[in-house]
Amino acid sequence: NIFILFVLTLIIACEAPAPSSVSDDNVAKFEQQIEAFETFTKGFYNEDIDELMSVVADSVQWSPPQYNNNVTLGYEEYKQTILGYFDQFDNITFYESEGSLFNVKSPAFWAGSVFSSVIDSATTSPLNMRVYGTWKAIHTESGAEVGNKWYGLFGFNEDGKIASISDWMDVSGMQNQIENHIIKGE
């Protein structure tokens, strides 16, 4: 019996520590960040650059979805890219969780971690938020309906503004969808 007790004690002692419980402050920060992202997506849909950029820090650092030799871009480059989307697309809409392997009712917003490949890095911090979903729009010139599964990593500053953005999607996939629409003569 002493041996079994020793083995159980050893197993319990070797388990990775769970992150501490989530504080009310972190829950409130996370909810504010979700609200900021929703303002961000409303700005896309409304084609309102001021609304969209109102939640983006002037010092934002952006890693775009297309390969650009890993050059980090800033506020003006980001703003000009968004204006380009406004010129080329209508009804730009974000659908939370859509297109993932999770069911539609799964969360689209994630922060903190329970597991990590870096030992002892489990955290309940909401400062880096991961977002999953699908962007859909209508190409203004051709009328093609396009959609892309998308993953974004957003970092927030103390003011609750988006301070960093890394996003991933198949940028060439939109062009392929437009070309297929034109070829089919839809």
C-alpha positions in Angstrom: 0.0 0.0 0.0 2.9 2.4 0.7 4.2 1.7 -2.8 0.8 2.6 -4.4 0.7 5.7 -2.3 4.2 6.6 -3.4 3.4 6.1 -7.1 0.2 8.2 -6.9 2.0 11.0 -5.1 4.7 10.9 -7.8 2.2 11.0 -10.6 0.3 13.9 -9.1 3.5 15.8 -8.4 4.7 15.4 -12.0 1.6 16.8 -13.7 2.0 20.2 -15.3 0.5 23.0 -13.2 -2.8 24.3 -14.4 -3.0 28.0 -15.1 -4.4 30.1 -12.3 -8.1 30.9 -12.5 -9.1 33.7 -14.8 -9.4 37.0 -13.1 -12.4 39.3 -13.5 -10.1 41.9 -15.0 -8.9 39.5 -17.7 -12.4 38.4 -18.5 -13.4 42.1 -18.9 -10.3 42.8 -21.1 -11.2 39.8 -23.3 -14.8 41.0 -23.7 -13.6 44.5 -24.6 -11.2 43.0 -27.2 -14.1 41.0 -28.7 -16.1 44.3 -28.9 -13.1 46.0 -30.6 -12.9 43.2 -33.2 -16.7 43.5 -33.8 -16.2 47.2 -34.4 -13.4 46.3 -36.7 -15.6 43.9 -38.8 -18.5 46.4 -38.8 -16.1 48.9 -40.3 -15.4 46.4 -43.1 -19.1 45.8 -43.7 -20.0 49.5 -43.6 -16.9 50.4 -45.7 -16.2 52.9 -43.0 -12.4 53.4 -42.6 -12.8 55.7 -39.6 -14.9 53.1 -37.8 -12.5 50.3 -38.6 -9.4 52.2 -37.7 -10.9 53.6 -34.5 -9.9 50.3 -32.8 -6.4 50.1 -34.4 -3.4 51.7 -32.6 -1.4 54.3 -34.6 1.6 52.1 -33.8 0.1 48.9 -35.2 2.5 46.3 -36.6 1.0 44.1 -39.3 2.1 40.9 -40.9 -0.1 40.5 -44.0 -1.4 37.1 -45.2 0.6 37.2 -48.5 4.3 36.5 -48.4 6.2 39.8 -48.4 9.7 38.7 -47.3 8.5 38.9 -43.6 8.4 42.7 -43.6 6.2 44.1 -40.9 4.0 46.9 -42.1 2.5 49.8 -40.1 -0.7 51.9 -39.8 -0.6 53.6 -43.2 0.1 50.4 -45.2 -2.7 48.6 -43.3 -5.1 51.5 -43.9 -4.3 51.6 -47.6 -4.8 47.9 -47.9 -8.2 48.1 -46.2 -9.2 50.9 -48.6 -8.2 48.7 -51.5 -10.6 46.0 -50.2 -13.3 48.7 -50.0 -12.7 49.7 -53.6 -12.8 46.1 -54.9 -15.5 44.4 -52.7 -18.9 45.0 -51.3 -20.7 43.4 -48.4 -17.5 42.4 -46.7 -18.7 40.2 -43.9 -17.0 38.1 -41.2 -18.6 34.8 -40.2 -17.3 33.7 -36.8 -16.1 30.1 -36.6 -17.4 29.3 -40.1 -15.1 27.1 -42.2 -13.3 25.6 -39.2 -13.3 21.9 -38.3 -15.2 22.9 -35.1 -18.9 23.0 -35.2 -20.5 26.4 -36.0 -21.4 26.9 -32.3 -17.7 26.7 -31.2 -16.1 29.9 -30.1 -14.4 32.1 -32.7 -12.3 34.0 -30.2 -9.5 32.5 -28.1 -6.9 33.9 -25.7 -4.6 32.4 -23.1 -3.4 28.9 -23.2 -3.6 25.7 -21.2 -0.9 23.9 -23.1 2.2 25.1 -24.9 5.4 23.7 -26.3 7.3 26.0 -24.0 7.4 24.6 -20.5 5.7 26.7 -17.9 4.1 29.1 -20.3 0.5 28.4 -19.6 -1.3 31.7 -19.2 -4.8 33.2 -18.7 -3.7 36.5 -20.2 -6.1 37.8 -22.9 -3.5 40.2 -24.5 -3.1 38.0 -27.6 -6.4 37.0 -29.1 -6.8 34.4 -31.8 -9.8 34.6 -34.2 -11.2 32.0 -36.6 -13.8 32.3 -39.3 -14.6 33.1 -42.9 -14.6 36.4 -44.7 -17.1 36.7 -47.5 -17.7 39.5 -50.0 -18.9 40.4 -53.5 -16.4 41.5 -56.0 -17.6 44.9 -57.2 -16.6 44.7 -60.8 -17.6 41.1 -61.7 -20.3 40.4 -59.1 -18.4 37.2 -58.0 -19.2 36.0 -54.5 -15.9 35.2 -52.8 -15.1 33.6 -49.4 -11.9 32.7 -47.6 -11.3 30.8 -44.4 -9.2 33.1 -42.2 -7.1 33.0 -39.0 -6.0 36.1 -37.2 -3.8 36.8 -34.2 -4.4 40.2 -32.6 -2.3 41.8 -29.9 -3.9 44.6 -27.8 -2.3 47.5 -26.0 -3.2 49.0 -22.6 -5.8 51.2 -24.3 -7.6 48.2 -25.7 -6.6 49.0 -29.3 -5.3 46.5 -31.8 -1.5 46.9 -31.6 -0.4 43.9 -33.8 -2.1 41.8 -36.4 -0.9 38.6 -38.1 -3.4 37.1 -40.4 -3.5 34.1 -42.7 -5.8 33.3 -45.6 -5.4 32.1 -49.2 -5.1 35.5 -50.9 -4.8 34.0 -54.4 -8.0 32.0 -53.7 -10.1 35.2 -54.0 -8.6 35.9 -57.4 -9.3 32.3 -58.5 -13.0 32.6 -57.4 -13.4 35.8 -59.4 -11.8 34.2 -62.5 -14.0 31.1 -62.2 -17.0 33.4 -61.9 -16.0 35.2 -65.1 -15.2 32.1 -67.0 -18.6 30.5 -66.2 -20.3 33.8 -67.3 -22.4 33.9 -64.1 
